[in-house]
Amino acid sequence: MIYIKEIIPDKNSVAIRPEGILDLTSLPVLEEVLKNHLKGGKKILLDLGGVLHVSREAKDFLQGLQGSIISISSLEFKKLQRLD
């Protein structure tokens, strides 16, 4: 199960903070949230600090986001810190 918190500091950006387990079951939920904000042209900060476990499929998905979002923050994804 995953809970996704969206923080909108201004009209051009959003911080998305999923909490829980990011796997094949929860991945479509996160993907839909991200798609909706990307369609709106928002800059996205994805904060994975509340994620307890990331499956291999979810890792592949997150790596595929390069260039689409501002950054992914988490110790586990430190090497993906700057994606723009």
Rosetta blueprint (number, residue, H / E / L):
1 M L
2 I E
3 Y E
4 I E
5 K E
6 E E
7 I E
8 I E
9 P E
10 D E
11 K L
12 N L
13 S E
14 V E
15 A E
16 I E
17 R E
18 P E
19 E E
20 G E
21 I E
22 L E
23 D L
24 L L
25 T L
26 S L
27 L H
28 P H
29 V H
30 L H
31 E H
32 E H
33 V H
34 L H
35 K H
36 N H
37 H H
38 L H
39 K H
40 G L
41 G L
42 K L
43 K E
44 I E
45 L E
46 L E
47 D E
48 L L
49 G L
50 G E
51 V E
52 L E
53 H E
54 V E
55 S L
56 R H
57 E H
58 A H
59 K H
60 D H
61 F H
62 L H
63 Q H
64 G L
65 L L
66 Q L
67 G L
68 S L
69 I L
70 I L
71 S E
72 I E
73 S E
74 S L
75 L L
76 E L
77 F L
78 K H
79 K H
80 L H
81 Q L
82 R L
83 L L
84 D L
